[in-house]
Amino acid sequence: MFVDKAKIKIKAGDGGDGAVSFHREKYVAAGGPDGGDGGRGGDVVFQVDDNFSTLIDFRYKRKYVAERGQNGSARNCTGKSAPPLIIKVPRGTLVRDANTGRIMADMSTDEPKILAKGGMGGKGNANFATPTRQIPKFAKPGYMGEEFEVTLELKLLADVGLVGFPNVGKSTLISVVSAAKPKIANYHFTTLTPVLGVVKANEEKSFVMADIPGLIEGAGDGVGLGHEFLRHVERCRLIVHVVDVSGIEGRDPEEDFRIINQELAKFDEELAKRPQIVAANKSDMASEEQIDSFRRFIEEQGLSFFCISSATTQGTSELIKKIAEVLDTLPPIKEYEPEPIPQAELDDMAGAGKHFEISEEDGIYYVEAPWIQPIMRTIDPDDYSSLQYFQRVLINSGIIAELEKMGIQEGDTVNLEGFEFDFVY
């Protein structure tokens, strides 16, 4: 099964928590804090693997989570960092943020790309010792790893794309000029998936040709199979437009040519401007008058015209020679640059990091702030310096100011993510 779109969730590993520990050794007085830092969480890394040709594996596994960093330990030992999670994808896969559509990576080269960064490890209590705070009984938790929902979109890497109506001979053409063996039959929509073939122009030059499943009128609006595969033409440097010049099925080749170009333009205006060569196929079944009339029409458009017969290989070598010459003058296959995160989105992310909601019910102030839960795990209610640190977090995040704005009084109860305490000025 050819699958060229998928949606998955990726989650980098959280950082390990810092340790709370004190050095205890015989004959060593006042050893002091020696809690080590937590290890870094694993990154989520995408890598091209040419053994894959579709995204079908992502239909069965939709969530990928990297390992968490190891917690710190005594004797100032830093926790072990987690290994990266490698996700292998076919060459030409475009990775987008599912929520915004932003391009995150174009997997067209062998270079691995980090899509979600693992969280940094938390600091151990050895980092918080000062002359006035010699026995800190708290440490910092590890930072959360990045998490995204992404869409994977395969856009085949081909130099040349064959486009045209169903049953015009595209599959036969690619089968006679390359080693590709597509299914060939005398009925519409024989080709249900794109087919790639390597065409050797001469001893030193070759290029990749893609047979795109037949388009029909309305394909640019999602009609028929063609819409599903138009994305694979986007990267092609050159379009070879295959037309049945014989009209054996009662079609008008000039009208077919116009319709296909209209559908390409509907899908992407840039596609309509892409260099194009017209191959008038099935010429062995066409009259001289039909060929000459269509030739004049195409040359009036300023396009190169080749009269071929894929079934008998007539004119195919001349077509391949011309394609190779044109490709030498064109830029390399299109690659998409990753798009930066918009400033507005960065501002939203920064605000979401410390977002909280406060409600009052029966004299109790309920504070919802999920981001504070890992911090609360490190707080020791019996340690004064630990409570001071917790108080600074509440002040810096704006929670205290909001409580005062709502009219909280000393002695009122605050419920912070299930942890209750009395409010004290």
Stockholm file with secondary structure:
# STOCKHOLM 1.0

chainA/1-425         MFVDKAKIKIKAGDGGDGAVSFHREKYVAAGGPDGGDGGRGGDVVFQVDDNFSTLIDFRYKRKYVAERGQNGSARNCTGKSAPPLIIKVPRGTLVRDANTGRIMADMSTDEPKILAKGGMGGKGNANFATPTRQIPKFAKPGYMGEEFEVTLELKLLADVGLVGFPNVGKSTLISVVSAAKPKIANYHFTTLTPVLGVVKANEEKSFVMADIPGLIEGAGDGVGLGHEFLRHVERCRLIVHVVDVSGIEGRDPEEDFRIINQELAKFDEELAKRPQIVAANKSDMASEEQIDSFRRFIEEQGLSFFCISSATTQGTSELIKKIAEVLDTLPPIKEYEPEPIPQAELDDMAGAGKHFEISEEDGIYYVEAPWIQPIMRTIDPDDYSSLQYFQRVLINSGIIAELEKMGIQEGDTVNLEGFEFDFVY
#=GR chainA/1-425 SS CCCCEEEEEEECCCCCCCCCCBCCBTTBCSCCBCCCCCCCCCCEEEEECTTCCSCGGGGTCCEEECCCCCCCBTTTBCCCCCCCEEEEECTTEEEEETTTCCEEEEECSSCCEEEECCCCCCCCGGGGCCSSCCSCCCCCCCCCCCEEEEEEEECCCCSEEEECSTTSSHHHHHHHHSSCCCCCCSSTTCCCSCEEEEEECSSSCEEEEEECCCCCTTGGGTCTTHHHHGGGGTTCSEEEEEEETTCTTSCCHHHHHHHHHHHHHHHCHHHHTSCEEEEEECGGGSCHHHHHHHHHHHHHTTCEEEECBTTTTBTHHHHHHHHHHHHTTSCCCCCCCCCCCCHHHHHHHHHHHTCCEEEEETTEEEEECGGGHHHHTTCCTTCHHHHHHHHHHHHHHTHHHHHHHTTCCTTCEEEETTEEEECCC
#=GC SS_cons         CCCCEEEEEEECCCCCCCCCCBCCBTTBCSCCBCCCCCCCCCCEEEEECTTCCSCGGGGTCCEEECCCCCCCBTTTBCCCCCCCEEEEECTTEEEEETTTCCEEEEECSSCCEEEECCCCCCCCGGGGCCSSCCSCCCCCCCCCCCEEEEEEEECCCCSEEEECSTTSSHHHHHHHHSSCCCCCCSSTTCCCSCEEEEEECSSSCEEEEEECCCCCTTGGGTCTTHHHHGGGGTTCSEEEEEEETTCTTSCCHHHHHHHHHHHHHHHCHHHHTSCEEEEEECGGGSCHHHHHHHHHHHHHTTCEEEECBTTTTBTHHHHHHHHHHHHTTSCCCCCCCCCCCCHHHHHHHHHHHTCCEEEEETTEEEEECGGGHHHHTTCCTTCHHHHHHHHHHHHHHTHHHHHHHTTCCTTCEEEETTEEEECCC
//
